[in-house]
């Protein structure tokens, strides 16, 4: 195995230490497990947000702002 160094915020490190103590495993083993764990679905952004994707009804004309100070030169 190749080693790396990871810097964590103190609160995250404290939670990780506690989980390691409770499970009887090392912090490194917990980190490896989380990195290697398969992600839900295929891991794409679309797959993770598919339940949020959809269409909206409305005017097909792009939004514009007719006020002169917002017009492009």
C-alpha positions in Angstrom: 0.0 0.0 0.0 1.0 3.6 -0.6 0.6 6.1 2.2 -0.8 9.6 2.0 -1.3 12.4 4.5 -4.8 13.9 5.0 -5.5 17.0 7.1 -8.9 17.0 8.7 -10.8 19.6 10.7 -10.6 18.9 14.4 -14.3 18.1 14.7 -14.0 15.5 11.8 -10.9 13.9 13.3 -12.6 13.7 16.7 -15.7 11.9 15.2 -13.4 9.6 13.3 -11.4 8.7 16.4 -14.6 8.0 18.3 -15.9 5.8 15.6 -12.6 3.9 15.4 -12.6 3.4 19.2 -16.2 2.2 19.2 -15.7 -0.2 16.3 -12.3 -1.4 17.4 -10.8 -0.6 14.1 -8.1 1.9 13.1 -8.8 5.3 11.7 -6.9 4.3 8.6 -9.2 1.3 8.1 -12.3 3.5 8.4 -10.9 6.0 5.9 -10.0 3.3 3.4 -13.4 1.7 3.7 -15.1 5.0 3.0 -12.9 5.8 0.0 -13.4 2.4 -1.5 -17.1 2.1 -0.8 -19.2 2.1 -4.0 -21.4 5.2 -4.4 -25.1 5.0 -4.9 -26.2 4.5 -8.5 -23.5 5.0 -11.1 -21.9 7.9 -9.3 -22.8 10.5 -11.9 -24.2 13.8 -10.8 -27.4 13.0 -12.8 -27.8 9.7 -11.1 -27.5 11.3 -7.6 -30.0 14.0 -8.5 -32.3 12.2 -10.8 -35.3 12.6 -8.5 -34.8 16.3 -8.6 -34.5 16.5 -12.4 -37.6 17.5 -14.5 -39.1 20.0 -16.8 -40.9 23.3 -16.2 -43.8 24.6 -18.2 -43.6 28.2 -19.4 -42.6 30.6 -22.1 -39.8 29.4 -24.4 -38.5 33.0 -24.8 -35.4 33.5 -22.7 -35.6 35.8 -19.8 -34.7 39.3 -20.5 -34.5 42.5 -18.5 -35.7 45.5 -20.5 -34.4 48.2 -18.2 -31.7 50.2 -19.9 -29.1 49.9 -17.1 -29.0 46.1 -17.5 -28.8 46.1 -21.3 -25.7 44.9 -23.0 -23.8 47.6 -25.0 
